[in-house]
Amino acid sequence: MLLLKITLIPLAVLALGIMERLHGPRVAGWLSGFPVVAFPLLLFVTLDHGGDFGSASALGAWYGLVAWLSFAMTYSWCSRRLNWLWCIVISFAVWTVMALVMLEAQQFSVWTELLPVAAFIVALLSYPRGEASDEQREHVWWGLPARMLAGAVLTVVVTQFSEGLGSRWSGMFSTFPMLGSVIAVSNHIQYGPRAVQEAVAGMSMGIASIGAFCFVLYMLLPNTSMWAAFGLALVASSTAHALTYLLFKNKKA
């Protein structure tokens, strides 16, 4: 099981990196919205601790999308004026604050479950706009290995310490902006703020896929078999991603 944990997500990250090299940062940002990290993390957590724990973690991941989008939008706007180091420090500080706020929000009315939907709409309306660039870009050799290593580390930390973290924090870390941060920083360092804007524009659209996956999983796990819940959640995620593709094509035009 440990071997599967440390290879599954890095391989998914590798595939995403190859797509970025072929099609640019906006496509990579959009594809990062597919639950290539959240799906295996929540699956491993559920296998280790059961359906109720998995459902609560999926709810935590759902709320975590607010923190994730806050991170992406903060980095996008900061990149216009600041270097990558200041951008990442400020963005992770914002993520931490929003994660703590969302942890508290889970204890209130079920109406707070609409907060990720509201955040998604705000991100779509306010992300920095502009046509996707078709410029040729060179890629550093360490980019993909760094992303794969980050994916393996995050998987081990969340799955090995999920019991101590609790279901809500385990879920929150399932949507930790690991891919988003690496995509943003690598594009910022190599190509500048314009590439960051493109990546965040893609992320803002693709995040609907993770949201659909997490919410459906949260609803189904307590009352459905684990494999059926994950299968239906993946169908919902794929459907959402297919629908955002129409928006993605429109934004590329």
Order of alpha helices (4+ residues) and beta strands (2+ residues): alpha-alpha-alpha-alpha-alpha-alpha-alpha-alpha-alpha-alpha-alpha
